[in-house]
Each structure stands twice: as structure tokens, then as C-alpha cells.
Amino acid sequence: MEIQTGIFNSYKIDPAHFDEAWTSKGDIRVHYKHLMETFKSLDFEEYNKINEIAKTNLFYQGVTFNVYSEKAEGVERLFPFDLFPRMIPSDEWQTIETGIKQRNKAINLFLWDIYHDQKILKDKIVPSELLFSSQFYKKEMIGINPPGGIYIHITGTDIIKHNDGKYYVLEDNLRCPSGVSYVLSNRETMKKIFFNLFSRYHVKPVMQYTEKLLSTIRSVAPDRIDNPTCVVLTPGTYNSAYFEHSFLAHQMGIQLVEGRDLFVEKNFVYMKTISGPKRVDVVYRRVDDDFIDPLVFNPKSVLGVPGLMAAYQAGNVNIINAPGTGVADDKAVYTYVPDIIKYYLGEEPILNNVPTYRCERPDEMKYVLENMHNLVVKPVDESGGYGVFIGNRKTKEEIEEYKKLIHDNPRKYIAQPIMSLSVLSTYIEDAKESEQRHIDLRAFALMGKDETYVLDGGLTRVALSKGNLIVNSSQGGGSKDTWVIENY
Amino acid sequence: MGRYLERTEHISRFAQAHYFFSIDAPRSIKKEHILESVLNMAGSYVEYIGSQNKMETMEVARFIGLDEFNSSSIKYSVVKARENARGAKDSISSELWESINTYYHYINSMDAAKFEEIGIYEFSKKILEFNSVINGNIDNSLLHDEAWLIIHLGQHIERTTQVIRMIVTKINDINRIPKKEYYNMLELFENVNLLKSTEAYDMSKIFYREVPNVSHSLEFLTLNRNFPKSVVYNLRHIENCLLRITNVSKHETNSLEFYASKLLCSVQYTMIQEIEKEPLAFYHDLLNKVAKLADMLETKYLQY
């Protein structure tokens, strides 16, 4: 049992959870030893001082997010950041990286198949009614061949470590995954504060991500375009992820545009500039499918570009990620990913799926309704932690209310056992001490014509309320820097 | 004065960029190589090796930052700049004098313990902030007369020199990378490092809208007419300052002004493909020519 000092003075280890830094007996795990020496040597005053430096640094960088509110302009908040990093030894990371590449490769083949031959449906590996009932399945994509055959150029796979010490994939996030800007900003801040620790651990860098992102985007420009013009399409400054949109455009050195900055003429997309229209070849859109083109999808949308889909279908512009990819991260389709991997690649999945019950199946719905208190129930088409029901935290009345929702629309819900997300020391300002908090990991991957790349580390999200399992920033979550370490 | 101040800014930024680079650099790039790179750029390598100090990050940073016996250190340059300002106090604004004097006292009061406590990042950040304030006072509180033009001439000459030195240092660093598995990644790292050291990272990306590569970086830092750190931009301003001081449109062959215009022409009509044939030879030659220009300037205006 290690002696606990400084901000760990009252640190309590709950043996029910997998603590990433401490064993259940209270010993520090090998790869955290040097880090812990540094943190244990800090008293409260010193810790608060560097914590303030970090917060000021992030504030000056403008690392904020907007929360929707009744106010027209929304509310801007500093994304909470905890100094104690999450560390993943490089050999352990290797498994995650290989697993994500395998998963994404299979899902990409799946997307091509369901919008072309639909062999996987004919072979009854995935039920066609499940697919066609998904609001994310876009018939406009049938027969379209995106450049390089790539649909999911940018992904953000949510992974947790259960109390069995194994990694599980929670979600694939194949539409517009957010969070990578926080990874890069967090790292900039940490480098300024813990220079010696980075050298000691040989932490794998993340600075090359935006170069890789730009290479990926450029690699999938329509054919015969040598020097493509690429843009980031944002819904605008009031969007909750606007910081990220502007950050990525700036880091890549490409234009950030809103729908009104673009127009389509004769199936080509143009950007309005002071020197006249400029043709656009690749649109990295951070606007949901339903809003990218009012002529095809939601006619009331003012965020998109009228005619964009026609230009895309004509092969004159590429859209990143491709429209219709959301069908593969529908939480009901997620349950078939292990089968999808076996079907297309003939391989066993490297990363585990969380066991999932699909409420559209009567026998599984029955089980779900009878065991609500032991399950997490999620709407299949929501993100950001919205609509998630955690059974053991609900009253009888709330459980009955939610049962009605499932009865009314079984296709909309899936249920999973309550996974015990791993925990990690997190400084709680009100308590003035470190406490265990649940964490997950969003790992970012890129798929271009020439390279598939997984960013080393990714975004460790932390649920700041005690016992809370929802880590999303919109639900009060924060983040930590994630270090893939080569030397410990 | 302009030269000394400008030098502190460039050494500081280069050291800061390399400080962070040493964290991100792949293990195959030895830390010693990164420190040697900083010493080379700062013109302190030979002195440092002679000083018997260890090749260690904080030691190197202290040597190029605060060593009063190292004629290439930031402290040495600040002392000289302050001496120049003191000598010309009757001709400069009190705002400019105070900002330079504050800079001097900050550096002068910095001992090894304090330096260790604040670290390299905070130190270099402070140096860059002092330079921003001083540059603002030069431009906004002085008459834009001959004295102002002389200060600017010094700044542009020093900026040209330092940017070329950084380019040469980075070309040597890139040439030192073994052509093995990670060559492309290492080249990318070194290239980004060069751009960050010259504050050109963001603008070069916006200018080219492509993934940064060495060829673009050399072109941008040498030939771009609108980027304030590029060689051509600064040579144009040197020519302009000289024309304004002499106030004549035609100059005698072999005069300072003639030489400056000739040098500008020879560089701005060079193509990047020509530079890339033998980049080190090109930049060494350019460095010599800028040094000659600086000597001619000193002879004409600063020696009595």
C-alpha cells in the first residue's frame, strides 16, 4: 500500500471499479509510478497554481464549447480539463489501433455493399428491415461511388475499459465525430507544464494529426484534380462544436465556410470570394446529413447548400464523411459489427462489442423491460449522451415512463448491461482533493486513399460528477490528456 | 539597437520551438542533436563546446539566454541594445526607452534559480512579449525620420540573417536524418519546426493550402513578397529604407544602395527550383552577401 500525500491524501479506491493508476490493494501501477512521483510531490497550493496556469492557457487558446440554451446566442463554457493524464502503454495501444483499423475497414466495406449489391442483406447477416428503417439510411446514396470507395474518412470510436481490464467499443461515431481539437489543445497545455514527464515517458506526439487530416481530405478529391480546394463547412458560430470547426480549418490552413458562402451551378460547387467564384472540390462538412442540401433532405434547412447532393452524385465534389454513413453507427446496427467484420474480412474482431439487446426483437424487449434497473437503455439515433437511461439511478416512476417509450417505438431503443467504465484520479476543485471518476476514450482515425491512420491516444473524457457514467461535454463531462507511452 | 533586439526575438522563438520539438521528436532524433541545432542557429556552438558544459536542455538554454560572457546570448544583446538606447536617449521617446530598460532589468535580474523556476517556455514567451512592446513603441512613438529608418534597417538586416541561419540549420538537420522508414515523418517534423521558428507556420498553410513540405517552406521564407519574415520582403524594405535616407533615385555603382538593390533583384528573380539544386550553397552565399551589406551600412552610417 503506497503512502498517499498531497492531492491524493484522501484518495479512496473502490475495488468495484478498475482504477487505471492504482491496483485494488492500493499500489500504483508500474506505468504510473513516475507520473505519481511528480503529482505526489505537489502540495495543494502548488497544484492549484499549475491548475490555474493550465486553465488560463486553455482559456486564452479559446478552448470553449457552446451549450444550447434559451438564450439566442447559447452559452460559452470552458471545456473542463483535468491535469492528471491517462496513460496507455504502447503495446496495449497497438491492440486498440489495430482493432480500430479492422473495424473501420469492415464498416467501410459494409457501407459500400449496402449502397450497391446488398450482399450482406441477401445473405441475411444483417436484417434488411433494420437497415431500411434507420433514419440514417439515405437512398440518395444508392449506386454512388465515392472517390477511393471511402465513406468514413474520419471516425471517433468510443472505447471503455471494463472492470475485467478489457477494452470494449461503445460507439463508432461515423458521422461528424467531435473532440479532436481538445486533444490537440490539451496536449499543447500539458507540454508547457510537464515538459520533463514527456521526455521521461517518450509520449507519442499528436501534432501531426492536422497534417494527416489534410492529406486524407486531399487524397479523396474527385479524379483529375491535382490541387483540390478543400473547405470545412460549419453550421455557424452558435454550433456547440464551432470551436472545433474553426480550429481544424485554421490548423489545416483551409477555408471555414457556412452554407451561404457556397453555391452550386451546373453541378459544380463554388465558393464566393472577393475575386469571384472559386470551385470547391472537397467539403469536410460538420453539418448533419439532413441539413446539407435542402433540395434533397430537410427543405427547411438554411445550413446547407442547395444542389450539393446533385454535384456529389455527378462526381464533381466529395463530401466528408459521405452522406448516409450514420446508418452504420445506428446503435442497433452497431450490434452487428462483429458479424460484419467476420463477413467481409473473415477475421475475428480484435475489439469487443458491449453485449446489446435490441428492443425490436420481442424476446429481447421482454428481457429489457423486466431488467430495466440493471441496464443502460439508449435511443439508437441520438448522440452526445442525450436520452440515455441508466437503470440503477432511476426511480420506479421513471422506469415505468421509459418503458412506455420503448413500447411505443421498440426500433428506437437498444439496451446494454451497465458497464463499469474504468476510473482515474481526477482533481475535484470543490473537495480540494483527487477522487476516482469514470472515464472513456474517443479514438480518432482517418481513412484516405493512401493511408489509414489512428491518432495515438485520443480524447479521454471524464464524468466529473461522482458515480456518473456519462462523460459527454454537453452533460458536464471534462477531458484529460491521453499519453501513449513507450518508456516506463 | 534594431539588430540586437531583433536577434533576441529570433533566438528566443527558435529555442522555444525546439524545446517543444524535443518532446514530440521521434526517439530516433537524439536530444543532443536538437540542442546542437539550437546552439548552431544561435551562433553559440563553438563557445558552448569550449565551456565544457553538459549537453543538457536547461544548461543550453541558460547559455544562449543568460550567459553574459557569451557574445551570442540574449542577455548580451539586450545589454548592447540598452546601451545603444541610452546613448540615443535624447532622440528616442520615453515610451521606447522605458520598454527597453524594463526588458534589460528583467533579463539582468534573472539568475539561474529564477530561470529554473519559470522554465524555458515562460522565459521565451516573456522575451517575445518584450519585443512586441518595443516594436510597437518604435513604430508608434518615434518620428519616422532617419533614426527610425536606421533602426528599421538594423531590424530587417538581422531578420534576414536570422531567417537564413534557421534555414541553413534546418537543412543540415534534415540532411542528417537517415533515409529510412521514418524519413518522411521526421522531415515533416523538422519542416514544421522551421516554420514555427519563423512564425510562418499558419501563414504558409494559408498561402499554399496544402500539407507543408520543405520546398514550399524554402520558397515561402525566401521568395514570398508579402510575408514579413521572408528574405525578399526584408531586402525590399532595406532598399526602401536606404532610398528614403538618401532621397535620390539613382545611385553610384558599388554604393551601399546600389548593392542593396542588386542583391534584392538577384534574389527576387531566383526560382525555387534553382535554389533547390544546391540549397546550402545558395543560402551560404546569400548569408555572406547580407553580411557584406551590413558591413557597408555600418561603414557608411555608424562609424565615425
Contacts between the chains, C-beta under 8 A, distances in Angstrom:
chain1	res1	chain2	res2	distance
A	191	B	20	5.6
A	191	B	23	5.5
A	192	B	121	5.0
A	195	B	19	7.3
A	195	B	23	6.6
A	195	B	119	7.0
A	195	B	120	7.7
A	195	B	121	7.5
A	198	B	23	4.2
A	199	B	22	7.1
A	199	B	23	6.4
A	199	B	31	7.5
A	202	B	27	5.9
A	203	B	23	7.2
A	205	B	23	7.4
A	205	B	24	3.7
A	205	B	25	7.9
A	205	B	26	7.9
A	207	B	24	5.3
A	207	B	192	7.3
A	208	B	185	7.1
A	208	B	188	6.6
A	208	B	189	7.7
A	211	B	188	6.4
A	211	B	192	7.7
A	211	B	211	5.0
A	211	B	212	7.0
A	214	B	210	7.4
A	214	B	211	5.2
A	215	B	211	5.2
A	218	B	210	7.3
A	218	B	211	7.4
A	227	B	210	7.5
A	229	B	209	7.3
A	230	B	209	7.4
A	250	B	202	7.1
A	251	B	205	7.9
A	252	B	205	6.9
A	253	B	202	7.1
A	253	B	204	7.7
A	253	B	205	2.6
A	253	B	206	4.7
A	253	B	207	7.9
A	253	B	208	7.3
A	253	B	209	5.5
A	253	B	210	7.9
A	254	B	209	5.6
A	486	B	27	7.0
